[in-house]
Amino acid sequence: MSMSITHLGTGSRGNSTLIECGEQRVLIDQGFSGRQLEKRLGRIDLKVDDITAVLITHHHGDHGGGAGIVQRKWNLPIYCNTRTADELGLKNVNLFESLEALEFGSELAILPVPVPHDGADNVAFIASHRGERAAVVTDLGSWTEELSTHLRGCQHISLEANYDTARLWNGPYPYSLKERISGRGGHLSNDQSGEFLAEIVTDATRSIVLTHLSDKNNKPHMAESTVLHHIGEVFTGDIAISAQDGPDFSHHIGQSQLEYLPQRGLTL
């Protein structure tokens, strides 16, 4: 048995990531409509009924806006903290506290770790299986020593690289929005993502996925090259970009090679 991670799609139009470990299939976030979730899971030969549980990082619509539909239509168990449940109007959920490990079967544990993000009680999730760990971290404008400690040495790290600084400040957004995005509680720039990864990558880290790239303020090649500038001397594994219109690939945790999915022409 191994653990794998598949990004169904990341970005401002919706986020969801699948963690698989044996018979356990857990979604991190559900920011899609029910129809979109069905299509994306269908590309990897799964149905929504196959999902064990849905864990929500925070209440913003692109991360938790689709939680209610999977609870009502498919009766999937939802896990989130109190503020997220209140903001999304969710009832009958499984509430957790930060740093309280959640267990799914006997082989998979997932730890929520606090993440700084304006107007939300955001968490990262670190999935563990037989000593191997995979982290999913998004929507943060900075990081804490506590977060660094928990992420350091993970076999897999999925981390947002939201914007290129020059493109953001020279782009069309209002000044107030540019300030919010680039602030401590906003999002990570490509350079910040590289700096953060340089702190937490070790010899154990075999794969990295850069997520939540802005359509207007970033480009995949810019994100990858900027991050590699910071970590190229310490990281020898695989680096990939998660697109909005996924899923495109899966990582089997602990391996350096990603598995590309068949191109089935996902219609969005």
HELIX and SHEET records of a PDB file:
HELIX    1   1 GLY A   34  GLY A   42  1                                   9    
HELIX    2   2 VAL A   48  ASP A   50  5                                   3    
HELIX    3   3 GLY A   61  GLY A   64  1                                   4    
HELIX    4   4 ALA A   67  TRP A   74  1                                   8    
HELIX    5   5 THR A   82  LEU A   88  1                                   7    
HELIX    6   6 GLU A  145  LEU A  151  1                                   7    
HELIX    7   7 THR A  165  TRP A  169  1                                   5    
HELIX    8   8 TYR A  175  SER A  182  1                                   8    
HELIX    9   9 ASN A  190  ILE A  200  1                                  11    
HELIX   10  10 PRO A  220  ILE A  231  1                                  12    
SHEET    1   A 8 ASN A  94  LEU A  95  0                                        
SHEET    2   A 8 ILE A  78  CYS A  80  1                                        
SHEET    3   A 8 ALA A  53  LEU A  55  1                                        
SHEET    4   A 8 GLN A  24  ILE A  28  1                                        
SHEET    5   A 8 SER A  16  CYS A  21 -1                                        
SHEET    6   A 8 MET A   3  GLY A   9 -1                                        
SHEET    7   A 8 PHE A 249  HIS A 252 -1                                        
SHEET    8   A 8 LEU A 258  TYR A 260 -1                                        
SHEET    1   B 7 LEU A 102  PHE A 104  0                                        
SHEET    2   B 7 LEU A 108  PRO A 114 -1                                        
SHEET    3   B 7 VAL A 123  HIS A 129 -1                                        
SHEET    4   B 7 GLU A 132  VAL A 137 -1                                        
SHEET    5   B 7 HIS A 156  GLU A 160  1                                        
SHEET    6   B 7 SER A 207  THR A 211  1                                        
SHEET    7   B 7 ASP A 238  ILE A 241  1                                        
END                                                                             
